Amino acid sequence: MTKGADLLHLQSLDQEEGVKRRRLAEVEAALGESEALKQARRALESTQAQVKRWTLRQRDLELQTQGISDKISRSESRLYSGAVTNPKELADLQAEVASLRRRRQKLEDDLLSAMIEREEAQAAQDEAHQSLDETQARWSAQQSDLLAEREALQEKLADLQQAREEVLPSIDAGDLAAYQALRRRKGGIAVVEVVNGACGGCGVGVSPGLEWQLRSEGLGTCSNCDRIIVRV
């Protein structure tokens, strides 16, 4: 290769390495739990808490209802056994049974509401569980793809580094320093070719003197944009 061709090749390697490193950073950032997976897990945990809440509420109401029913049974047994003959005591007992029946009715209404809430919470939990399973499956597939891509990128970067090390010895130290400084100043494009008699970076025509330098040395400097011009 000529001096210019070596610099152009080095720039091509550096540009490709930059692209690959940016993509590798994106892949690294995407590895691990996604926000969608975290949200799906939180949604399931929320519905599980609701199911637990309404299950406990239903159980508590069932126990209260059963306790009231037992009291009603005992009071009715006394009421109809004939053991109580005092009119006032009978009236009090009847009033107690009526009050207990009203309390039981209220508990049964609350129990029905709790059962409905628990069923709805269970349905929401089942839906959230399915959503989590689907999200987990998609995430797992994506992670597998990302891990494979990361490995491929790391291998490619190693190859690019090897190629860079092979071309560097053929480049003059002064040319390399100028190239590195220009890459920082010119957005990564330090070396350009002649295109239709003009600088491939800024489009300004190549002077006769620069044309002669390109023919004899293989590279020169654009008087307008300061980029290294090469003729390959």
C-alpha positions, -999 to +999 in steps of 0.1 A: +000+000+000+010+037-004+013+061+025-021+075+016-038+041+012-025+031+046-040+061+063-073+056+044-074+020+055-066+030+091-095+055+090-118+028+077-108+005+105-113+033+131-147+042+117-159+006+118-145+002+153-165+033+164-197+019+150-192-015+166-183+000+200-214+022+200-235-008+192-218-029+218-226-002+244-262-004+233-262-042+237-246-040+271-272-015+282-300-037+270-288-068+288-305-076+321-341-071+331-361-048+309-385-022+322-414-041+306-404-073+325-402-053+358-436-037+352-451-071+344-437-086+376-450-056+397-484-060+381-486-096+391-474-089+426-501-062+429-529-086+418-516-113+441-519-088+470-555-081+461-563-118+459-548-123+493-567-093+507-601-104+495-595-141+503-588-131+539-618-107+539-641-135+526-628-159+552-633-134+580-669-127+569-677-164+565-666-169+601-686-139+614-716-151+594-713-186+608-709-172+643-741-152+640-760-182+625-750-203+655-762-175+679-795-174+660-799-212+662-794-211+700-817-182+705-844-198+684-841-231+702-847-212+735-876-192+719-894-223+707-885-247+734-912-234+758-886-230+785-891-192+784-925-182+796-920-146+808-936-123+783-909-096+786-881-122+783-898-137+753-901-103+737-864-096+744-855-129+729-875-123+698-859-088+694-825-104+698-832-130+670-845-102+647-814-081+654-791-111+648-809-118+615-804-082+603-767-085+612-764-118+594-781-103+563-756-074+563-727-099+567-741-120+539-743-089+516-707-080+525-697-116+520-712-116+485-694-084+476-661-099+489-665-130+469-671-110+437-640-088+445-619-120+451-631-135+418-623-103+399-589-101+416-582-138+408-591-131+371-568-101+371-540-122+387-544-149+361-542-123+333-512-106+349-495-141+353-501-148+316-487-114+307-456-120+328-451-154+312-453-138+277-431-109+286-406-133+302-405-154+270-399-124+248-373-111+271-355-144+272-354-146+234-341-111+232-314-118+258-303-148+238-300-127+207-282-099+225-257-123+241-250-137+206-246-102+191-223-091+220-201-121+213-200-114+176-192-077+182-164-085+206-149-109+181-152-083+153-136-056+176-107-080+183-102-085+145-103-047+139-077-042+166-055-068+151-059-052+116-051-018+131-019-031+148-008-046+114-012-013+095+002+011+121+039+002+116+037+013+080+024+048+089+049+076+096+047+089+132+041+125+120+014+114+096-003+094+124-002+123+148-017+146+122-044+120+114-054+115+150-056+153+156-077+158+125-101+130+134-109+148+166-114+181+149-132+169+118-159+146+132-139+114+125-131+122+088-094+131+086-085+114+053-103+119+020-097+110-016-096+132-046-130+132-063-132+147-098-102+168-092-114+182-059-111+175-022-135+147-011-140+165+022-149+201+012-151+200-026-124+226-032-104+219-064-070+204-060-042+229-070-015+219-095+011+219-068-010+196-046-017+174-076+020+170-081+025+162-044-002+136-046+014+120-076+048+119-061+041+113-024+006+098-024-008+123+001-011+160+008-031+185+028-062+204+016-055+241+018-092+248+026-103+221+052-068+209+063-078+173+058-053+148+045-059+142+008-048+109-007-047+094-042-051+057-041 
